């Protein structure tokens, strides 16, 4: 079996993509341009130029495609999802690989509003990776960016994990400790039918 067939390239490339995303998130945090009332799309729009610039600085061969479409099959006519960012490139055997990134607000409920951000993080974020809508390429890899706007990070993590348990998914684990005014690393193991996915969670402290 060849090096390409073993997909040993994936680990190194995943780290490079993660470094690109984290560096861009740190630039976003340092810019101080995010307002507490900015919605998810507005923040992602502010992140986008930092991703492009960082990709160029790191000389990554990956393309960044915002709001791309994903399909259930190669000939499926209608898309089933639109990840906020997609990094696309060819594998060593010239197959197209897509690394999907979903973005979600991580915050307490807004006063007078019913929208539950912690529940939405799970049902419209994690669940899309669990169901195979996102991270379809082999081996499956992907990430969720959490824009932390308001609230205690550990309490928000507990609230999200409560919903994770309700949905019968594996717990989100804090890698080390919460990084104030920086990017906190978390991970979660998702069991699909025939493969496991280690989903990366990157929470940017924008408070």
Buried (B, 14 or more C-beta within 10 A) or exposed (E): EEEEEEBEBBEEBBEBBBEBBBBBBBBBBEEEEBEEEBEBEEBBEBBBEBBEEBBEEEEBEBEBEBEBEBBBEEEEEEEBBBBBBBBBBEBBEEEEBBBBBBBBBBBBBEEEEEEBBBBBBBEEBBBBBBEBBBBBBEBBBBBBBBBBBBBEBEEBBEBBBEBBEEEEBBEBEBEEEBBEEBBBBBBBEBEEEEEEBEBBBBBBBBB
